[in-house]
Amino acid sequence: MNIRLSLFEIFLLQTVIWLGLWLLSDYVAALLTLIIGAIVLAVLAFALIAEVIERSRVPKKYF
């Protein structure tokens, strides 16, 4: 079973899951949103710091 989802389909699926979680439990959804948001920001900051230290050939659109 090889299912290939497009980026838009993945976005819609994730949106439905998050909305369902918010409807079921505000507290858990808020907690997960804050935790995942913090992790994403930390990874982005780490990538930007690494880019400043040593330039890569990745286009700026990546960030």
N, CA, C and O atoms as CSV, one atom per row, in Angstrom:
chain,resi,resn,atom,element,x,y,z
A,1,MET,N,N,0.842,-1.178,0.000
A,1,MET,CA,C,0.000,0.000,0.000
A,1,MET,C,C,0.884,1.237,0.000
A,1,MET,O,O,1.481,1.584,1.019
A,2,ASN,N,N,0.964,1.892,-1.133
A,2,ASN,CA,C,1.833,3.045,-1.295
A,2,ASN,C,C,0.963,4.280,-1.556
A,2,ASN,O,O,0.555,4.532,-2.690
A,3,ILE,N,N,0.686,5.043,-0.495
A,3,ILE,CA,C,-0.164,6.226,-0.621
A,3,ILE,C,C,0.720,7.461,-0.621
A,3,ILE,O,O,1.482,7.686,0.319
A,4,ARG,N,N,0.619,8.261,-1.676
A,4,ARG,CA,C,1.374,9.510,-1.773
A,4,ARG,C,C,0.398,10.673,-1.622
A,4,ARG,O,O,-0.483,10.852,-2.463
A,5,LEU,N,N,0.546,11.454,-0.573
A,5,LEU,CA,C,-0.315,12.601,-0.352
A,5,LEU,C,C,0.414,13.870,-0.771
A,5,LEU,O,O,1.619,14.005,-0.560
A,6,SER,N,N,-0.328,14.795,-1.365
A,6,SER,CA,C,0.274,16.067,-1.729
A,6,SER,C,C,0.407,16.932,-0.475
A,6,SER,O,O,-0.175,16.628,0.566
A,7,LEU,N,N,1.166,17.992,-0.590
A,7,LEU,CA,C,1.378,18.889,0.541
A,7,LEU,C,C,0.067,19.511,1.002
A,7,LEU,O,O,-0.148,19.683,2.202
A,8,PHE,N,N,-0.808,19.848,0.066
A,8,PHE,CA,C,-2.103,20.426,0.407
A,8,PHE,C,C,-2.977,19.420,1.158
A,8,PHE,O,O,-3.660,19.790,2.113
A,9,GLU,N,N,-2.961,18.166,0.741
A,9,GLU,CA,C,-3.735,17.134,1.426
A,9,GLU,C,C,-3.223,16.901,2.841
A,9,GLU,O,O,-4.015,16.701,3.762
A,10,ILE,N,N,-1.925,16.926,3.017
A,10,ILE,CA,C,-1.340,16.771,4.353
A,10,ILE,C,C,-1.756,17.944,5.230
A,10,ILE,O,O,-2.096,17.756,6.398
A,11,PHE,N,N,-1.732,19.164,4.668
A,11,PHE,CA,C,-2.157,20.353,5.400
A,11,PHE,C,C,-3.614,20.231,5.843
A,11,PHE,O,O,-3.940,20.523,6.993
A,12,LEU,N,N,-4.489,19.802,4.934
A,12,LEU,CA,C,-5.905,19.649,5.278
A,12,LEU,C,C,-6.114,18.586,6.355
A,12,LEU,O,O,-6.907,18.776,7.277
A,13,LEU,N,N,-5.404,17.479,6.234
A,13,LEU,CA,C,-5.519,16.408,7.225
A,13,LEU,C,C,-5.061,16.885,8.599
A,13,LEU,O,O,-5.714,16.612,9.606
A,14,GLN,N,N,-3.955,17.586,8.637
A,14,GLN,CA,C,-3.448,18.105,9.913
A,14,GLN,C,C,-4.405,19.136,10.496
A,14,GLN,O,O,-4.606,19.172,11.709
A,15,THR,N,N,-4.994,19.971,9.654
A,15,THR,CA,C,-5.960,20.965,10.121
A,15,THR,C,C,-7.182,20.288,10.746
A,15,THR,O,O,-7.655,20.712,11.801
A,16,VAL,N,N,-7.686,19.249,10.104
A,16,VAL,CA,C,-8.843,18.520,10.643
A,16,VAL,C,C,-8.498,17.880,11.982
A,16,VAL,O,O,-9.304,17.917,12.912
A,17,ILE,N,N,-7.316,17.298,12.087
A,17,ILE,CA,C,-6.901,16.659,13.347
A,17,ILE,C,C,-6.784,17.697,14.460
A,17,ILE,O,O,-7.263,17.467,15.570
A,18,TRP,N,N,-6.147,18.846,14.172
A,18,TRP,CA,C,-5.991,19.889,15.190
A,18,TRP,C,C,-7.340,20.460,15.602
A,18,TRP,O,O,-7.576,20.697,16.787
A,19,LEU,N,N,-8.236,20.687,14.626
A,19,LEU,CA,C,-9.564,21.200,14.970
A,19,LEU,C,C,-10.336,20.207,15.838
A,19,LEU,O,O,-11.010,20.597,16.791
A,20,GLY,N,N,-10.231,18.932,15.504
A,20,GLY,CA,C,-10.874,17.912,16.322
A,20,GLY,C,C,-10.316,17.883,17.733
A,20,GLY,O,O,-11.066,17.739,18.699
A,21,LEU,N,N,-9.010,18.017,17.855
A,21,LEU,CA,C,-8.385,18.033,19.173
A,21,LEU,C,C,-8.831,19.252,19.969
A,21,LEU,O,O,-9.100,19.149,21.166
A,22,TRP,N,N,-8.911,20.410,19.307
A,22,TRP,CA,C,-9.370,21.622,19.993
A,22,TRP,C,C,-10.821,21.492,20.433
A,22,TRP,O,O,-11.192,22.004,21.489
A,23,LEU,N,N,-11.648,20.812,19.637
A,23,LEU,CA,C,-13.054,20.640,20.021
A,23,LEU,C,C,-13.206,19.651,21.172
A,23,LEU,O,O,-14.104,19.799,22.002
A,24,LEU,N,N,-12.339,18.648,21.227
A,24,LEU,CA,C,-12.444,17.635,22.278
A,24,LEU,C,C,-11.867,18.102,23.610
A,24,LEU,O,O,-12.479,17.899,24.658
A,25,SER,N,N,-10.703,18.721,23.571
A,25,SER,CA,C,-10.047,19.110,24.820
A,25,SER,C,C,-9.221,20.376,24.597
A,25,SER,O,O,-8.154,20.339,23.984
A,26,ASP,N,N,-9.729,21.478,25.099
A,26,ASP,CA,C,-9.027,22.756,24.952
A,26,ASP,C,C,-7.660,22.735,25.640
A,26,ASP,O,O,-6.674,23.232,25.097
A,27,TYR,N,N,-7.617,22.160,26.822
A,27,TYR,CA,C,-6.379,22.170,27.598
A,27,TYR,C,C,-5.263,21.390,26.902
A,27,TYR,O,O,-4.147,21.888,26.754
A,28,VAL,N,N,-5.571,20.170,26.479
A,28,VAL,CA,C,-4.560,19.328,25.816
A,28,VAL,C,C,-4.130,19.965,24.496
A,28,VAL,O,O,-2.947,19.964,24.157
A,29,ALA,N,N,-5.089,20.505,23.758
A,29,ALA,CA,C,-4.770,21.134,22.478
A,29,ALA,C,C,-3.879,22.353,22.682
A,29,ALA,O,O,-2.918,22.545,21.937
A,30,ALA,N,N,-4.181,23.172,23.673
A,30,ALA,CA,C,-3.354,24.352,23.946
A,30,ALA,C,C,-1.945,23.940,24.376
A,30,ALA,O,O,-0.956,24.538,23.953
A,31,LEU,N,N,-1.872,22.927,25.208
A,31,LEU,CA,C,-0.570,22.447,25.675
A,31,LEU,C,C,0.263,21.908,24.510
A,31,LEU,O,O,1.441,22.243,24.389
A,32,LEU,N,N,-0.330,21.087,23.663
A,32,LEU,CA,C,0.383,20.546,22.504
A,32,LEU,C,C,0.776,21.645,21.522
A,32,LEU,O,O,1.861,21.602,20.943
A,33,THR,N,N,-0.099,22.625,21.334
A,33,THR,CA,C,0.216,23.728,20.434
A,33,THR,C,C,1.422,24.500,20.936
A,33,THR,O,O,2.309,24.833,20.150
A,34,LEU,N,N,1.474,24.789,22.218
A,34,LEU,CA,C,2.617,25.511,22.778
A,34,LEU,C,C,3.904,24.697,22.696
A,34,LEU,O,O,4.961,25.231,22.362
A,35,ILE,N,N,3.813,23.410,23.000
A,35,ILE,CA,C,5.008,22.554,22.976
A,35,ILE,C,C,5.537,22.410,21.553
A,35,ILE,O,O,6.734,22.575,21.315
A,36,ILE,N,N,4.655,22.105,20.609
A,36,ILE,CA,C,5.090,21.930,19.218
A,36,ILE,C,C,5.595,23.247,18.643
A,36,ILE,O,O,6.578,23.271,17.902
A,37,GLY,N,N,4.920,24.344,18.985
A,37,GLY,CA,C,5.380,25.662,18.535
A,37,GLY,C,C,6.773,25.992,19.045
A,37,GLY,O,O,7.599,26.519,18.300
A,38,ALA,N,N,7.038,25.684,20.314
A,38,ALA,CA,C,8.354,25.933,20.889
A,38,ALA,C,C,9.433,25.077,20.214
A,38,ALA,O,O,10.539,25.553,19.961
A,39,ILE,N,N,9.108,23.829,19.929
A,39,ILE,CA,C,10.066,22.945,19.263
A,39,ILE,C,C,10.374,23.445,17.854
A,39,ILE,O,O,11.531,23.460,17.435
A,40,VAL,N,N,9.337,23.853,17.124
A,40,VAL,CA,C,9.539,24.359,15.762
A,40,VAL,C,C,10.389,25.625,15.771
A,40,VAL,O,O,11.284,25.772,14.939
A,41,LEU,N,N,10.120,26.537,16.698
A,41,LEU,CA,C,10.914,27.763,16.787
A,41,LEU,C,C,12.363,27.470,17.175
A,41,LEU,O,O,13.282,28.121,16.679
A,42,ALA,N,N,12.567,26.501,18.053
A,42,ALA,CA,C,13.933,26.141,18.446
A,42,ALA,C,C,14.704,25.549,17.265
A,42,ALA,O,O,15.877,25.868,17.074
A,43,VAL,N,N,14.068,24.704,16.485
A,43,VAL,CA,C,14.727,24.118,15.313
A,43,VAL,C,C,15.046,25.208,14.285
A,43,VAL,O,O,16.127,25.209,13.695
A,44,LEU,N,N,14.106,26.133,14.072
A,44,LEU,CA,C,14.347,27.234,13.142
A,44,LEU,C,C,15.490,28.111,13.614
A,44,LEU,O,O,16.346,28.487,12.813
A,45,ALA,N,N,15.523,28.444,14.889
A,45,ALA,CA,C,16.612,29.266,15.429
A,45,ALA,C,C,17.949,28.552,15.283
A,45,ALA,O,O,18.947,29.170,14.914
A,46,PHE,N,N,17.972,27.256,15.570
A,46,PHE,CA,C,19.201,26.478,15.429
A,46,PHE,C,C,19.677,26.469,13.976
A,46,PHE,O,O,20.871,26.604,13.711
A,47,ALA,N,N,18.746,26.310,13.038
A,47,ALA,CA,C,19.105,26.309,11.616
A,47,ALA,C,C,19.633,27.662,11.178
A,47,ALA,O,O,20.586,27.734,10.403
A,48,LEU,N,N,19.027,28.734,11.664
A,48,LEU,CA,C,19.505,30.072,11.305
A,48,LEU,C,C,20.876,30.357,11.897
A,48,LEU,O,O,21.718,30.965,11.236
A,49,ILE,N,N,21.113,29.930,13.127
A,49,ILE,CA,C,22.432,30.110,13.743
A,49,ILE,C,C,23.480,29.306,12.979
A,49,ILE,O,O,24.574,29.809,12.725
A,50,ALA,N,N,23.166,28.079,12.615
A,50,ALA,CA,C,24.093,27.258,11.834
A,50,ALA,C,C,24.365,27.892,10.476
A,50,ALA,O,O,25.479,27.795,9.960
A,51,GLU,N,N,23.366,28.538,9.894
A,51,GLU,CA,C,23.530,29.206,8.597
A,51,GLU,C,C,24.451,30.410,8.731
A,51,GLU,O,O,25.242,30.685,7.829
A,52,VAL,N,N,24.360,31.129,9.842
A,52,VAL,CA,C,25.234,32.283,10.053
A,52,VAL,C,C,26.679,31.828,10.247
A,52,VAL,O,O,27.602,32.452,9.724
A,53,ILE,N,N,26.874,30.756,10.988
A,53,ILE,CA,C,28.225,30.256,11.254
A,53,ILE,C,C,28.871,29.722,9.982
A,53,ILE,O,O,30.019,30.042,9.674
A,54,GLU,N,N,28.134,28.921,9.262
A,54,GLU,CA,C,28.681,28.341,8.032
A,54,GLU,C,C,27.601,28.370,6.953
A,54,GLU,O,O,26.583,27.685,7.052
A,55,ARG,N,N,27.843,29.167,5.935
A,55,ARG,CA,C,26.874,29.322,4.846
A,55,ARG,C,C,26.689,28.009,4.093
A,55,ARG,O,O,27.640,27.266,3.852
A,56,SER,N,N,25.441,27.749,3.731
A,56,SER,CA,C,25.142,26.579,2.913
A,56,SER,C,C,24.619,27.062,1.573
A,56,SER,O,O,24.403,28.258,1.376
A,57,ARG,N,N,24.420,26.142,0.665
A,57,ARG,CA,C,23.919,26.506,-0.655
A,57,ARG,C,C,22.403,26.387,-0.745
A,57,ARG,O,O,21.830,26.369,-1.835
A,58,VAL,N,N,21.767,26.305,0.414
A,58,VAL,CA,C,20.320,26.229,0.469
A,58,VAL,C,C,19.757,27.625,0.229
A,58,VAL,O,O,20.223,28.582,0.847
A,59,PRO,N,N,18.760,27.769,-0.659
A,59,PRO,CA,C,18.194,29.099,-0.909
A,59,PRO,C,C,17.512,29.677,0.329
A,59,PRO,O,O,17.047,28.934,1.193
A,60,LYS,N,N,17.455,31.000,0.408
A,60,LYS,CA,C,16.849,31.670,1.561
A,60,LYS,C,C,15.369,31.343,1.707
A,60,LYS,O,O,14.814,31.447,2.800
A,61,LYS,N,N,14.728,30.948,0.606
A,61,LYS,CA,C,13.311,30.594,0.642
A,61,LYS,C,C,13.073,29.388,1.567
A,61,LYS,O,O,11.963,29.198,2.065
A,62,TYR,N,N,14.109,28.582,1.794
A,62,TYR,CA,C,14.004,27.420,2.681
A,62,TYR,C,C,13.654,27.840,4.107
A,62,TYR,O,O,12.905,27.155,4.803
A,63,PHE,N,N,14.206,28.970,4.527
A,63,PHE,CA,C,13.980,29.439,5.895
A,63,PHE,C,C,12.698,30.239,5.970
A,63,PHE,O,O,12.333,30.721,7.042
